[in-house]
Structure formats: C-alpha cells, structure tokens
Amino acid sequence: MLCFVSTLLSLFASYLSKKVWKKNMGALYYLISNFCTPSTKSKRKPMQTVEIKVKMDCDGCERRVRNAVATMKGVKSVEINRKQSKVTVNGFVDPNMVLKRVRSTGKKRAEFWPYVPQHVVTFPHASGVYDKRAPAGHVKNVQTFPASIDTEEKLMSYFSEDNVNACSIM
C-alpha cells in the first residue's frame, strides 16, 4: 500500500520541479526515494590485493603502469617491484579491470601473479611447478598430486613383513 501511495506521489512530483518538491515535502521525499524505489546503486567491491606480473624495463614503463593503475577508482595503494616484475594493487577494485588497465599501457603479456611461496606447494620439484624465471623461494601455483598412490603401496608391500616372498627379493 505504501509503495502504491509513493508511486502516486512520485507522479505528482513529476509535475512539480524537484526543488519545490524537496523543499516542501522533504521528509516524505526522503522516505519515498530511499525506501520505496528500487536501488540502482552498485554494491561496493571488497577490499583486496591484486598482484600482476608485468615486465618493466625502465623508469618510463614503471611510471606508465603506476599512473594507469593509480588513477583507477577505488585504488588505495600501488607497489611496484621491478626486479620481480610485480605490481601489487590494494583497494576496492575488480582484478580483471586492473589487469585490463595494465594491458592498456602496451604491456600485452601482463598476467596475474602465477607464483606462490615454495613451502606452500606439496611437491615443489614436480614437473611443471619449478620455473627458472620465478623469484627466489617461489614456484608456480600448480596443484600437484603424486604420480600414483597404488604404485607406492605396491613398492612398500614388496619389503613388508607381511609379504611371504619379501626375503626372495632381498
């Protein structure tokens, strides 16, 4: 019922100018505009850290990337480590938009930071994980599994006390 009344009032308000409406019907205008009309405002993005790998050769490249990212709405801080080719952005931003902005500076090979600390990965020396270009103490962020658990169990059973033929192998 209240929203029906608000639609009638909003139709009436369309005939009056907004200044007159706000001045004379301030409290009613506030209630109608905030509680009865659907909100078109987008929700604020959560605070997050976005790490991007981008090759920067000189001060000019670094300055171009820093200025492009720092002017984005919601960015709180930008840290650049040219030695590691890493850009870290903190703020209320969309990671894909940050990557797109970095690529718009001419750095087409920019990508999300693909490395994690070595102690986090279960098998850091498995094929496809170790990367020579990774910073010291880091490996690629790849989910690795052992080759086959059944194979390990078979090998362990050869030398088990439960295996009758174990002494013939030794």
N, CA, C and O of each residue as an XYZ file, in Angstrom:
680
protein
N       0.830     -1.188      0.000
C       0.000      0.000      0.000
C       0.875      1.253      0.000
O       0.591      2.224     -0.701
N       1.946      1.213      0.800
C       2.812      2.382      0.892
C       3.489      2.671     -0.443
O       3.633      3.831     -0.830
N       3.907      1.615     -1.151
C       4.559      1.806     -2.438
C       3.562      2.319     -3.485
O       3.940      3.064     -4.389
N       2.311      1.928     -3.366
C       1.293      2.450     -4.280
C       1.122      3.948     -4.074
O       1.027      4.717     -5.030
N       1.086      4.342     -2.811
C       0.975      5.761     -2.479
C       2.217      6.500     -2.976
O       2.127      7.616     -3.488
N       3.363      5.867     -2.820
C       4.600      6.523     -3.261
C       4.624      6.701     -4.775
O       5.161      7.693     -5.268
N       4.048      5.749     -5.526
C       4.003      5.921     -6.976
C       3.091      7.076     -7.347
O       3.395      7.848     -8.257
N       1.978      7.194     -6.648
C       1.100      8.333     -6.908
C       1.796      9.645     -6.575
O       1.699     10.620     -7.319
N       2.499      9.654     -5.447
C       3.214     10.870     -5.076
C       4.347     11.175     -6.044
O       4.614     12.339     -6.343
N       5.013     10.136     -6.535
C       6.101     10.374     -7.484
C       5.551     10.904     -8.804
O       6.207     11.715     -9.458
N       4.334     10.452     -9.219
C       3.706     11.018    -10.416
C       3.364     12.488    -10.196
O       3.544     13.326    -11.080
N       2.864     12.779     -8.994
C       2.561     14.168     -8.667
C       3.840     14.995     -8.631
O       3.855     16.153     -9.048
N       4.910     14.392     -8.129
C       6.180     15.105     -8.033
C       6.763     15.388     -9.405
O       7.495     16.363     -9.577
N       6.449     14.549    -10.387
C       6.967     14.789    -11.731
C       6.388     16.068    -12.324
O       7.002     16.691    -13.190
N       5.197     16.460    -11.851
C       4.619     17.713    -12.328
C       5.284     18.913    -11.660
O       5.412     19.974    -12.271
N       5.702     18.749    -10.428
C       6.395     19.829     -9.728
C       7.882     19.753    -10.013
O       8.393     18.691    -10.366
N       8.557     20.832     -9.870
C      10.011     20.774    -10.030
C      10.607     20.096     -8.804
O      10.005     20.101     -7.730
N      11.783     19.517     -8.966
C      12.394     18.772     -7.864
C      12.752     19.691     -6.698
O      12.665     19.279     -5.541
N      13.150     20.925     -6.984
C      13.500     21.848     -5.902
C      12.302     22.117     -5.005
O      12.401     22.071     -3.779
N      11.170     22.399     -5.637
C       9.954     22.676     -4.871
C       9.551     21.439     -4.092
O       9.168     21.545     -2.927
N       9.627     20.269     -4.708
C       9.239     19.016     -4.066
C      10.115     18.740     -2.860
O       9.617     18.391     -1.789
N      11.421     18.895     -3.030
C      12.330     18.620     -1.921
C      12.150     19.626     -0.801
O      12.220     19.268      0.374
N      11.920     20.878     -1.153
C      11.805     21.924     -0.141
C      10.531     21.764      0.688
O      10.571     21.865      1.914
N       9.409     21.517      0.028
C       8.133     21.464      0.726
C       7.829     20.100      1.335
O       7.173     20.021      2.374
N       8.296     19.028      0.703
C       7.966     17.692      1.172
C       9.237     16.918      1.495
O       9.363     15.759      1.099
N      10.174     17.526      2.200
C      11.496     16.958      2.435
C      11.485     15.578      3.063
O      12.103     14.655      2.534
N      10.790     15.421      4.186
C      10.785     14.142      4.892
C      10.089     13.062      4.068
O      10.550     11.922      4.011
N       8.972     13.428      3.427
C       8.248     12.471      2.604
C       9.069     12.077      1.384
O       9.088     10.911      0.990
N       9.748     13.056      0.787
C      10.617     12.768     -0.363
C      11.736     11.807      0.043
O      12.077     10.892     -0.707
N      12.301     12.018      1.223
C      13.370     11.142      1.718
C      12.860      9.715      1.885
O      13.518      8.769      1.452
N      11.709      9.552      2.499
C      11.151      8.220      2.711
C      10.838      7.530      1.396
O      11.138      6.349      1.223
N      10.238      8.259      0.473
C       9.865      7.658     -0.805
C      11.108      7.277     -1.600
O      11.192      6.166     -2.123
N      12.066      8.182     -1.694
C      13.232      7.916     -2.539
C      14.129      6.827     -1.971
O      14.765      6.100     -2.735
N      14.196      6.695     -0.652
C      15.114      5.713     -0.071
C      14.498      4.356      0.202
O      15.216      3.356      0.208
N      13.206      4.283      0.425
C      12.627      3.019      0.846
C      11.660      2.398     -0.155
O      11.399      1.197     -0.070
N      11.126      3.152     -1.083
C      10.133      2.590     -1.990
C      10.635      2.401     -3.403
O      10.076      1.597     -4.150
N      11.655      3.104     -3.785
C      12.178      2.923     -5.135
C      13.301      1.909     -5.106
O      14.067      1.858     -4.144
N      13.409      1.102     -6.152
C      14.496      0.119     -6.162
C      15.849      0.830     -6.272
O      15.997      1.836     -6.965
N      16.801      0.280     -5.578
C      18.127      0.876     -5.561
C      18.879      0.502     -6.830
O      18.966     -0.672     -7.188
N      19.420      1.509     -7.505
C      20.200      1.266     -8.712
C      21.691      1.376     -8.428
O      22.514      1.192     -9.324
N      22.035      1.675     -7.184
C      23.452      1.797     -6.842
C      24.098      0.417     -6.813
O      23.506     -0.542     -6.318
N      25.302      0.322     -7.339
C      26.017     -0.955     -7.308
C      26.681     -1.134     -5.952
O      27.048     -0.161     -5.293
N      26.829     -2.361     -5.550
C      27.466     -2.638     -4.271
C      28.951     -2.356     -4.377
O      29.548     -2.506     -5.444
N      29.535     -1.954     -3.280
C      30.951     -1.644     -3.260
C      31.754     -2.931     -3.278
O      31.412     -3.901     -2.602
N      32.812     -2.928     -4.051
C      33.666     -4.104     -4.149
C      34.437     -4.275     -2.845
O      34.729     -3.285     -2.175
N      34.774     -5.503     -2.472
C      35.517     -5.703     -1.220
C      36.974     -5.257     -1.377
O      37.520     -5.231     -2.479
N      37.575     -4.913     -0.258
C      38.998     -4.543     -0.236
C      39.805     -5.789     -0.553
O      39.612     -6.832      0.073
N      40.713     -5.688     -1.525
C      41.504     -6.848     -1.904
C      42.851     -6.408     -2.444
O      43.076     -5.237     -2.750
N      43.734     -7.384     -2.550
C      45.065     -7.169     -3.091
C      45.169     -7.925     -4.413
O      44.895     -9.123     -4.485
N      45.568     -7.201     -5.452
C      45.718     -7.793     -6.781
C      47.199     -7.754     -7.136
O      47.824     -6.694     -7.099
N      47.755     -8.909     -7.478
C      49.160     -8.992     -7.863
C      49.238     -9.364     -9.338
O      48.595    -10.312     -9.789
N      50.041     -8.597    -10.085
C      50.153     -8.791    -11.522
C      51.622     -8.892    -11.898
O      52.460     -8.147    -11.390
N      51.921     -9.818    -12.788
C      53.276     -9.970    -13.315
C      53.331     -9.214    -14.633
O      52.591     -9.524    -15.567
N      54.204     -8.225    -14.704
C      54.353     -7.437    -15.918
C      55.813     -7.018    -16.051
O      56.405     -6.500    -15.104
N      56.382     -7.241    -17.211
C      57.790     -6.944    -17.473
C      57.954     -5.439    -17.667
O      57.336     -4.845    -18.550
N      58.801     -4.827    -16.826
C      59.093     -3.400    -16.928
C      60.602     -3.228    -17.049
O      61.357     -3.656    -16.176
N      61.034     -2.596    -18.143
C      62.457     -2.466    -18.419
C      63.069     -1.176    -17.881
O      64.249     -1.152    -17.532
N      62.288     -0.114    -17.812
C      62.869      1.186    -17.472
C      61.940      1.958    -16.541
O      60.848      1.501    -16.204
N      62.404      3.147    -16.134
C      61.587      4.002    -15.267
C      60.320      4.459    -15.966
O      59.283      4.631    -15.326
N      60.398      4.658    -17.284
C      59.226      5.090    -18.041
C      58.118      4.054    -18.024
O      56.946      4.390    -17.855
N      58.491      2.787    -18.199
C      57.498      1.697    -18.145
C      56.854      1.648    -16.767
O      55.636      1.529    -16.641
N      57.683      1.742    -15.742
C      57.176      1.683    -14.372
C      56.222      2.845    -14.102
O      55.161      2.650    -13.508
N      56.594      4.057    -14.536
C      55.764      5.238    -14.317
C      54.438      5.129    -15.072
O      53.391      5.508    -14.546
N      54.481      4.608    -16.312
C      53.256      4.446    -17.100
C      52.282      3.481    -16.425
O      51.085      3.755    -16.336
N      52.807      2.349    -15.951
C      51.953      1.355    -15.288
C      51.408      1.919    -13.976
O      50.227      1.752    -13.672
N      52.265      2.587    -13.199
C      51.836      3.153    -11.914
C      50.729      4.189    -12.123
O      49.723      4.164    -11.415
N      50.904      5.099    -13.088
C      49.901      6.137    -13.328
C      48.589      5.551    -13.840
O      47.514      6.020    -13.466
N      48.668      4.538    -14.684
C      47.451      3.927    -15.218
C      46.631      3.266    -14.120
O      45.404      3.368    -14.108
N      47.307      2.588    -13.201
C      46.598      1.860    -12.148
C      46.184      2.797    -11.014
O      45.104      2.639    -10.445
N      47.028      3.764    -10.682
C      46.743      4.654     -9.553
C      45.540      5.556     -9.817
O      44.892      6.004     -8.872
N      45.232      5.830    -11.081
C      44.098      6.705    -11.386
C      42.767      5.967    -11.415
O      41.723      6.585    -11.629
N      42.789      4.666    -11.203
C      41.534      3.902    -11.175
C      40.748      4.228     -9.911
O      41.322      4.512     -8.860
N      39.442      4.182    -10.032
C      38.572      4.441     -8.891
C      38.672      3.282     -7.895
O      38.561      2.121     -8.289
N      38.878      3.581     -6.623
C      38.931      2.569     -5.571
C      40.331      2.107     -5.212
O      40.489      1.350     -4.255
N      41.350      2.533     -5.940
C      42.724      2.109     -5.652
C      43.247      2.887     -4.455
O      43.177      4.116     -4.433
N      43.770      2.179     -3.462
C      44.328      2.813     -2.264
C      45.845      2.925     -2.341
O      46.408      3.946     -1.946
N      46.517      1.885     -2.847
C      47.977      1.946     -2.951
C      48.449      1.069     -4.104
O      47.816      0.077     -4.465
N      49.595      1.476     -4.672
C      50.213      0.731     -5.768
C      51.684      0.553     -5.408
O      52.390      1.529     -5.153
N      52.140     -0.698     -5.390
C      53.546     -1.001     -5.130
C      54.104     -1.730     -6.343
O      53.491     -2.663     -6.861
N      55.283     -1.287     -6.789
C      55.908     -1.903     -7.952
C      57.289     -2.400     -7.563
O      58.094     -1.662     -6.995
N      57.554     -3.677     -7.881
C      58.865     -4.268     -7.679
C      59.381     -4.655     -9.059
O      59.032     -5.704     -9.598
N      60.226     -3.780     -9.622
C      60.687     -4.006    -10.988
C      61.590     -5.216    -11.085
O      61.613     -5.886    -12.117
N      62.335     -5.509    -10.031
C      63.237     -6.665    -10.056
C      62.467     -7.975    -10.211
O      62.903     -8.872    -10.932
N      61.331     -8.084     -9.540
C      60.499     -9.285     -9.646
C      59.455     -9.178    -10.748
O      58.736    -10.144    -11.004
N      59.354     -8.022    -11.408
C      58.323     -7.756    -12.424
C      56.936     -7.920    -11.820
O      56.084     -8.608    -12.383
N      56.715     -7.292    -10.680
C      55.473     -7.475     -9.934
C      54.835     -6.135     -9.588
O      55.510     -5.212     -9.132
N      53.531     -6.039     -9.810
C      52.744     -4.871     -9.435
C      51.711     -5.331     -8.424
O      50.955     -6.264     -8.693
N      51.668     -4.686     -7.260
C      50.704     -5.026     -6.220
C      49.770     -3.837     -6.021
O      50.220     -2.729     -5.731
N      48.464     -4.071     -6.179
C      47.462     -3.024     -6.059
C      46.539     -3.377     -4.905
O      45.992     -4.479     -4.858
N      46.363     -2.446     -3.972
C      45.434     -2.618     -2.850
C      44.290     -1.641     -3.026
O      44.502     -0.476     -3.363
N      43.067     -2.124     -2.795
C      41.926     -1.222     -2.874
C      40.633     -1.950     -3.159
O      40.566     -3.179     -3.150
N      39.612     -1.160     -3.410
C      38.284     -1.675     -3.710
C      38.153     -1.753     -5.234
O      37.456     -0.946     -5.848
N      38.832     -2.734     -5.832
C      38.916     -2.824     -7.293
C      38.544     -4.224     -7.772
O      38.527     -5.188     -7.006
N      38.249     -4.298     -9.064
C      37.996     -5.569     -9.725
C      39.315     -6.041    -10.331
O      39.914     -5.302    -11.113
N      39.793     -7.246     -9.999
C      41.090     -7.702    -10.511
C      41.174     -7.708    -12.041
O      42.222     -7.385    -12.602
N      40.093     -8.068    -12.710
C      40.117     -8.098    -14.172
C      40.246     -6.698    -14.758
O      40.872     -6.522    -15.803
N      39.664     -5.704    -14.102
C      39.782     -4.331    -14.587
C      41.208     -3.804    -14.394
O      41.710     -3.044    -15.222
N      41.860     -4.214    -13.294
C      43.247     -3.807    -13.072
C      44.137     -4.410    -14.151
O      44.994     -3.722    -14.707
N      43.940     -5.687    -14.449
C      44.725     -6.342    -15.494
C      44.483     -5.683    -16.848
O      45.420     -5.488    -17.622
N      43.251     -5.346    -17.131
C      42.915     -4.690    -18.391
C      43.594     -3.325    -18.482
O      44.085     -2.946    -19.546
N      43.623     -2.590    -17.379
C      44.255     -1.273    -17.375
C      45.761     -1.384    -17.578
O      46.353     -0.565    -18.281
N      46.387     -2.396    -16.967
C      47.828     -2.592    -17.155
C      48.109     -2.953    -18.605
O      49.076     -2.460    -19.185
N      47.290     -3.796    -19.197
C      47.488     -4.177    -20.597
C      47.271     -2.999    -21.544
O      47.843     -2.970    -22.633
N      46.452     -2.032    -21.141
C      46.204     -0.873    -22.000
C      47.425      0.036    -22.101
O      47.455      0.912    -22.964
N      48.423     -0.142    -21.254
C      49.647      0.654    -21.322
C      50.614      0.116    -22.361
O      51.691      0.682    -22.549
N      50.255     -0.957    -23.035
C      51.127     -1.549    -24.039
C      51.791     -2.818    -23.554
O      52.538     -3.444    -24.306
N      51.543     -3.213    -22.329
C      52.107     -4.440    -21.751
C      51.118     -5.578    -21.969
O      50.401     -5.973    -21.049
N      51.085     -6.103    -23.194
C      50.097     -7.125    -23.576
C      50.342     -8.470    -22.907
O      49.424     -9.285    -22.817
N      51.561     -8.719    -22.436
C      51.868    -10.018    -21.827
C      51.650    -10.009    -20.308
O      52.067    -10.942    -19.622
N      51.017     -8.988    -19.791
C      50.742     -8.922    -18.359
C      49.775    -10.040    -17.975
O      48.873    -10.384    -18.739
N      49.975    -10.604    -16.773
C      49.129    -11.694    -16.285
C      49.056    -11.619    -14.773
O      49.858    -10.935    -14.137
N      48.082    -12.332    -14.194
C      48.005    -12.393    -12.743
C      49.249    -13.087    -12.208
O      49.825    -13.932    -12.893
N      49.664    -12.752    -11.016
C      50.886    -13.289    -10.414
C      50.765    -14.800    -10.287
O      49.934    -15.288     -9.521
N      51.592    -15.561    -11.035
C      51.421    -17.016    -11.077
C      52.218    -17.778    -10.019
O      52.182    -19.008    -10.012
N      52.934    -17.098     -9.127
C      53.834    -17.784     -8.209
C      53.324    -17.746     -6.771
O      52.637    -16.815     -6.351
N      53.686    -18.795     -6.037
C      53.395    -18.874     -4.602
C      54.693    -19.255     -3.891
O      55.615    -19.769     -4.525
N      54.777    -19.010     -2.581
C      55.982    -19.434     -1.869
C      56.179    -20.950     -1.968
O      55.210    -21.709     -2.011
N      57.422    -21.371     -2.002
C      57.764    -22.772     -2.233
C      57.242    -23.687     -1.130
O      56.877    -24.830     -1.404
N      57.199    -23.207      0.105
C      56.770    -24.060      1.217
C      55.269    -24.352      1.202
O      54.813    -25.233      1.930
N      54.502    -23.639      0.398
C      53.055    -23.850      0.335
C      52.695    -25.042     -0.554
O      51.695    -25.718     -0.311
N      53.507    -25.300     -1.582
C      53.216    -26.354     -2.546
C      53.643    -27.708     -1.986
O      54.701    -27.826     -1.369
N      52.816    -28.727     -2.205
C      53.093    -30.063     -1.682
C      54.309    -30.685     -2.340
O      55.177    -31.213     -1.644
N      54.398    -30.639     -3.656
C      55.515    -31.214     -4.401
C      56.175    -30.111     -5.235
O      55.884    -29.991     -6.425
N      57.062    -29.300     -4.631
C      57.616    -28.143     -5.338
C      58.560    -28.503     -6.477
O      58.837    -27.653     -7.323
N      59.066    -29.743     -6.528
C      60.012    -30.110     -7.577
C      59.394    -31.005     -8.638
O      60.117    -31.587     -9.446
N      58.068    -31.127     -8.654
C      57.384    -31.906     -9.694
C      57.481    -31.166    -11.025
O      57.694    -29.954    -11.052
N      57.328    -31.886    -12.114
C      57.434    -31.255    -13.426
C      56.285    -30.266    -13.608
O      55.147    -30.535    -13.223
N      56.602    -29.130    -14.195
C      55.597    -28.099    -14.419
C      55.443    -27.125    -13.281
O      54.741    -26.124    -13.424
N      56.080    -27.386    -12.146
C      55.958    -26.494    -10.998
C      57.164    -25.571    -10.914
O      57.014    -24.368    -10.699
N      58.352    -26.124    -11.081
C      59.564    -25.338    -10.958
C      59.724    -24.457    -12.197
O      59.567    -24.921    -13.326
N      60.036    -23.189    -11.972
C      60.212    -22.242    -13.058
C      61.481    -21.435    -12.801
O      61.627    -20.838    -11.734
N      62.395    -21.409    -13.764
C      63.655    -20.683    -13.588
C      63.437    -19.184    -13.450
O      64.228    -18.503    -12.797
N      62.379    -18.662    -14.054
C      62.128    -17.225    -14.013
C      61.418    -16.785    -12.739
O      61.234    -15.587    -12.526
N      61.021    -17.708    -11.900
C      60.322    -17.368    -10.667
C      61.289    -16.699     -9.699
O      62.480    -17.010     -9.703
N      60.793    -15.787     -8.874
C      61.650    -15.175     -7.858
C      62.156    -16.228     -6.880
O      61.585    -17.314     -6.776
N      63.218    -15.906     -6.172
C      63.808    -16.852     -5.226
C      62.783    -17.278     -4.179
O      62.090    -16.443     -3.597
N      62.696    -18.586     -3.949
C      61.780    -19.121     -2.943
C      60.351    -19.266     -3.423
O      59.467    -19.552     -2.616
N      60.093    -19.078     -4.709
C      58.750    -19.180     -5.261
C      58.708    -20.231     -6.366
O      59.707    -20.473     -7.043
N      57.556    -20.847     -6.541
C      57.296    -21.788     -7.627
C      55.936    -21.445     -8.222
O      55.192    -20.642     -7.658
N      55.610    -22.053     -9.364
C      54.316    -21.808     -9.991
C      53.193    -22.309     -9.110
O      53.358    -23.274     -8.364
N      52.064    -21.656     -9.196
C      50.891    -22.034     -8.414
C      50.132    -23.122     -9.174
O      49.152    -22.844     -9.866
N      50.603    -24.367     -9.033
C      50.004    -25.507     -9.730
C      49.614    -26.541     -8.687
O      50.377    -26.810     -7.759
N      48.444    -27.115     -8.834
C      48.007    -28.181     -7.937
C      48.671    -29.472     -8.381
O      48.449    -29.928     -9.503
N      49.470    -30.059     -7.529
C      50.175    -31.286     -7.896
C      49.718    -32.450     -7.019
O      49.360    -32.273     -5.855
N      49.738    -33.617     -7.597
C      49.398    -34.847     -6.899
C      50.499    -35.858     -7.153
O      51.181    -35.767     -8.174
N      50.696    -36.810     -6.271
C      51.691    -37.845     -6.543
C      51.289    -38.651     -7.772
O      50.110    -38.731     -8.117
N      52.283    -39.247     -8.428
C      52.033    -39.977     -9.679
C      50.955    -41.033     -9.493
O      49.971    -41.055    -10.233
N      51.132    -41.894     -8.525
C      50.120    -42.905     -8.268
C      50.322    -43.441     -6.857
O      51.413    -43.891     -6.505
N      49.303    -43.393     -6.082
C      49.399    -43.907     -4.713
C      49.487    -45.429     -4.736
O      50.158    -46.021     -3.891
N      48.823    -46.063     -5.686
C      48.850    -47.523     -5.779
C      50.270    -48.026     -6.022
O      50.662    -49.061     -5.482
N      51.042    -47.302     -6.830
C      52.420    -47.707     -7.117
C      53.257    -47.681     -5.843
O      54.045    -48.593     -5.596
N      53.087    -46.641     -5.039
C      53.840    -46.541     -3.785
C      53.473    -47.685     -2.843
O      54.342    -48.264     -2.192
N      52.189    -48.004     -2.776
C      51.755    -49.086     -1.897
C      52.325    -50.430     -2.346
O      52.699    -51.259     -1.515
N      52.392    -50.644     -3.659
C      52.963    -51.888     -4.165
C      54.441    -51.996     -3.796
O      54.911    -53.050     -3.366
N      55.167    -50.886     -3.971
C      56.591    -50.897     -3.633
C      56.810    -51.153     -2.145
O      57.731    -51.877     -1.767
N      55.989    -50.577     -1.322
C      56.132    -50.778      0.119
C      55.774    -52.213      0.516
O      56.350    -52.758      1.458
N      54.843    -52.814     -0.185
C      54.452    -54.175      0.168
C      55.529    -55.199     -0.221
O      55.564    -56.290      0.348
N      56.417    -54.866     -1.191
C      57.489    -55.790     -1.553
C      58.418    -56.048     -0.372
O      58.921    -57.159     -0.204
N      58.640    -55.042      0.431
C      59.577    -55.162      1.544
C      58.865    -55.201      2.895
O      59.456    -54.867      3.923
N      57.640    -55.594      2.891
C      56.857    -55.655      4.106
C      57.060    -56.998      4.806
O      57.377    -58.000      4.164
N      56.878    -57.009      6.107
C      56.967    -58.252      6.869
C      55.771    -59.148      6.591
O      55.826    -60.353      6.833
N      54.695    -58.566      6.087
C      53.501    -59.345      5.791
C      53.657    -60.130      4.474
O      52.941    -61.104      4.244
N      54.573    -59.711      3.637
C      54.767    -60.372      2.356
C      55.646    -61.613      2.555
O      56.769    -61.508      3.048
N      55.143    -62.762      2.179
C      55.859    -64.027      2.368
C      57.090    -64.082      1.472
O      58.114    -64.625      1.887
N      57.029    -63.543      0.264
C      58.123    -63.622     -0.672
C      59.124    -62.444     -0.541
O      59.981    -62.276     -1.409
N      59.026    -61.652      0.504
C      59.861    -60.458      0.652
C      61.341    -60.847      0.730
O      62.172    -60.135      0.168
N      61.711    -61.955      1.408
C      63.113    -62.312      1.534
C      63.704    -62.788      0.203
O      64.916    -62.689      0.010
N      62.897    -63.292     -0.702
C      63.427    -63.717     -2.004
C      63.830    -62.515     -2.850
O      64.734    -62.621     -3.679
N      63.169    -61.364     -2.652
C      63.536    -60.151     -3.367
C      64.822    -59.584     -2.802
O      65.659    -59.082     -3.552
N      64.988    -59.656     -1.511
C      66.179    -59.098     -0.871
C      67.348    -59.958     -1.196
O      68.463    -59.675     -0.759
